[in-house]
Amino acid sequence: MNAYFTYQVVGFHGNGPVTYRLALTAVFIEGLIFLLLSLTGMRQWLVRIIPASIKVASGVGIGLFLTEIGMSSSGIGLISGSPDTPTDLAGCPAQYMDPVTGHCNSHRMTNPAVCSYSRC
């Protein structure tokens, strides 16, 4: 959740559609709700009703996310989503591609076609 808020919702250095203040307020309220659920005992009830397949899938998703970060930050260059963040994926409309570097300047993830930075 933190990486999603930081890099996708707020954007790199705050250039996204949501301000840091609003995103941190949402995280604070989420923490208060989690604390309330823990104090009332409802958290354990919610954990019990989640199917085992969802619990396993969540662990696998977190593992794949950490693998993506490791593959992009290790210097091997297996995954290169963006020069700024490893979680920034393709989907850039062609008119916002920089013809010299091939990087997307704006409107990331607004194109349904997933493409690399060298072509769209």
C-alpha positions as CSV (number, residue, x, y, z in Angstrom):
1,M,0.0,0.0,0.0
2,N,2.8,2.4,0.8
3,A,4.5,1.9,-2.5
4,Y,1.2,2.2,-4.4
5,F,0.4,5.5,-2.6
6,T,3.9,6.9,-3.0
7,Y,4.6,6.1,-6.6
8,Q,1.2,5.8,-8.3
9,V,-1.3,8.0,-6.4
10,V,1.0,10.8,-5.1
11,G,3.6,10.4,-7.9
12,F,7.3,10.9,-7.9
13,H,8.1,14.0,-5.9
14,G,4.4,14.8,-5.6
15,N,3.6,15.2,-9.3
16,G,0.6,12.9,-9.2
17,P,-3.1,13.6,-9.0
18,V,-3.3,13.5,-5.1
19,T,-1.3,15.6,-2.6
20,Y,0.9,14.1,0.1
21,R,-1.3,15.6,2.7
22,L,-4.4,13.8,1.4
23,A,-2.7,10.5,0.9
24,L,-1.2,10.6,4.4
25,T,-4.6,11.5,5.8
26,A,-6.0,8.4,4.2
27,V,-3.2,6.2,5.6
28,F,-3.8,7.8,9.1
29,I,-7.6,7.0,8.9
30,E,-6.8,3.5,7.7
31,G,-4.6,3.1,10.8
32,L,-7.3,4.3,13.1
33,I,-9.8,1.9,11.6
34,F,-7.3,-1.0,12.0
35,L,-6.7,0.0,15.6
36,L,-10.5,0.0,16.2
37,L,-10.9,-3.4,14.6
38,S,-8.1,-4.8,16.7
39,L,-9.4,-3.4,20.0
40,T,-12.9,-4.7,19.4
41,G,-11.8,-8.2,18.3
42,M,-13.3,-7.8,14.8
43,R,-9.9,-8.1,13.2
44,Q,-9.6,-11.8,14.1
45,W,-13.1,-12.4,12.9
46,L,-12.3,-10.8,9.5
47,V,-9.1,-12.8,9.2
48,R,-11.0,-16.0,9.8
49,I,-13.6,-15.4,7.1
50,I,-10.9,-14.7,4.4
51,P,-10.5,-17.9,2.3
52,A,-7.1,-19.6,2.4
53,S,-6.6,-19.1,-1.3
54,I,-6.8,-15.3,-0.9
55,K,-4.3,-15.4,1.9
56,V,-1.9,-17.4,-0.2
57,A,-2.4,-15.2,-3.2
58,S,-1.7,-12.1,-1.1
59,G,1.6,-13.6,0.0
60,V,2.5,-14.5,-3.6
61,G,1.6,-11.0,-4.8
62,I,3.8,-9.4,-2.2
63,G,6.6,-11.8,-3.2
64,L,6.3,-10.9,-6.9
65,F,6.3,-7.2,-6.0
66,L,9.5,-7.6,-4.0
67,T,11.0,-9.6,-6.9
68,E,10.1,-6.9,-9.4
69,I,11.8,-4.3,-7.2
70,G,14.9,-6.6,-6.8
71,M,15.1,-7.2,-10.6
72,S,14.8,-3.6,-11.5
73,S,17.1,-2.1,-8.7
74,S,19.9,-4.7,-8.8
75,G,21.6,-3.3,-11.9
76,I,20.9,-6.5,-13.9
77,G,18.3,-4.7,-15.9
78,L,15.8,-7.5,-16.3
79,I,12.9,-5.2,-15.5
80,S,13.1,-1.5,-16.4
81,G,9.8,0.2,-15.9
82,S,11.0,3.7,-15.4
83,P,14.1,5.7,-14.7
84,D,12.4,7.1,-11.5
85,T,10.5,4.2,-9.9
86,P,10.5,0.4,-10.5
87,T,6.7,0.3,-10.1
88,D,6.0,2.7,-13.0
89,L,4.8,0.5,-15.8
90,A,4.0,1.2,-19.4
91,G,0.8,2.2,-21.1
92,C,1.9,5.6,-22.4
93,P,0.1,7.3,-25.3
94,A,2.4,7.8,-28.2
95,Q,2.0,11.6,-28.3
96,Y,3.6,11.8,-24.8
97,M,6.7,9.7,-25.6
98,D,10.0,11.6,-25.7
99,P,11.4,10.8,-29.2
100,V,15.0,11.2,-28.1
101,T,15.0,9.1,-24.9
102,G,11.9,7.0,-25.4
103,H,10.6,7.8,-21.9
104,C,7.1,8.7,-21.2
105,N,6.8,12.4,-20.2
106,S,3.1,12.4,-19.0
107,H,-0.2,10.4,-18.9
108,R,1.3,7.1,-17.8
109,M,-1.1,4.2,-17.6
110,T,-3.8,6.0,-19.6
111,N,-3.3,3.8,-22.6
112,P,-4.8,0.3,-22.4
113,A,-1.9,-1.1,-24.5
114,V,1.1,-2.2,-22.4
115,C,4.3,-1.2,-24.3
116,S,7.9,-0.6,-23.6
117,Y,9.5,2.8,-23.5
118,S,11.2,2.2,-26.8
119,R,8.0,1.7,-28.7
120,C,4.2,2.2,-28.2
